[in-house]
Amino acid sequence: MKPPASDARALDAEASPTVEHDLDVEPDEDLDSDAVDASFATDLAIAEEQPPLSERERMILAFESKWWKHAGAKEQAIRDEFDLSATRYYQLLNGLLDNPAALAHDPVLVGRLRRIRSTRARTRRR
């Protein structure tokens, strides 16, 4: 037998009360959000003083924004599109991530790639 709708709502409210409390969450000691925000703003300000990205650098950023479904497909595409080894491509990409002009060109992509890079670096240090 189903309870009436008003009783069902009352039961749901009792079963899942909303409890407000502080969560004891430890901040990531390697990632200070204020420092990241300051660095981001500084990089954008510096980017205005830097020369614009070359065509090749813009192509690398556009290429990096694509998603790859199969292992090895990206490495083959790097060889086909840029005529570079994967190692050399990633060296160029890593240097590009430190370029403030790249951040100004595509801040979301560069920010995401920087976060991935720093996460991997932290993992290697542990």
N, C-alpha and C positions, 0 to 999 in steps of 0.2 A: 504494500500500500504506500503510495506517495504522500508525503506531507504536503499540506497547502503551501502555496508559493511564499507567503509571508513567513511561515515557519521555516522553510528551506533557507531563506535569506538570513534569518536569525541564527540558524545552525551554522551557516557559512561564516557569519561574523564571529561566532564563538570559536569556531575551529581554527580560524586564521586571524588572530588579532594582530593589529598593527602595533608593533613594539618599536619605539624609537630609543636607540641607545648608541653610544659611541663604540665604533669598532676599533679594536687595538690593532691597527695596521702599521707595520714598520715601513717607513719610507725607504726607498731604494737609495742607499748611501752613495752609490756611484752616479746617481742622476738627480741633480738638484734642479727643480723646475725653474727657479728664479735664474739660475746660471744659464740654463738652456734658453730661456726667453731673452736674456740679455745677449747671449751669443748670436741668436737668430737675428735680433734687431741690429746688432753690430755688423753682421754679415750682409744684411740688406743695405745698410748705409754704405758699406765699403763697395758693394756691387755697383753703385751708381758711379763710382770713381774708376772702376775697372773697364777695360775694353770689352766689347760684347763677345759673346761666344762665337766660335768659328762654326762653320757649317758641319764639320765632322763632330764637334762637341754636341751640337743640337741633335744630330742624328743618333749619337750614343744615348742621349737622354730619351729620345723618342723610342729607340730600340728597347731601352731598359723598362719602359712603361708597359711593354707587352707581357703577356702571361704565357707560360710554356706548360704544355700538358704532359709531355714525354721526356724522360731523362735523355740527355744527349742532344735533344732537338735545338736547344739554345746554343750549345757549343758549335754545332754544325752551321747554324744561322750566322753566328759570329764570323766563322771562316768564310761563308759565302758572301755576306754583306760588307764586311770590313777588310777581308783578306788579312786577318790577324789571328794569332793563336789566342786561345781563351785566356791564357795567363797575361799576355800583353794587353788584351782588352780590359781585363779587370784592373790592371795597373793604371791604365788611362782613366777608367771609371773612378777609381779611388782618388786620383788626383783631381778629377772633375768635381767630386763631392766636396772637396775643400775649397773650391773656387766660388767666391761670393756671387759672381755673375750667374753661375748655374743655379744657385739658390733663388736669385731674383727671377730667372727664366721660368723655373718650375718648382716653387717652394714645397708643394705637397710631396712630389716625387723625391726630391733631394732630401727632405726631412725624413721620409720613410726609409730611404736607403742609408742615411746616416744612423738612424736608430738601429737598423739591422746590423750595420757594421759595428756599432758600439756594443750591442748585445753579444755578437760573436767574439769580439775582443775580450769582453768580460768573462765569457765562458772559457776562453783559452787560458786566461790568467788563473783560473780556479784550479 
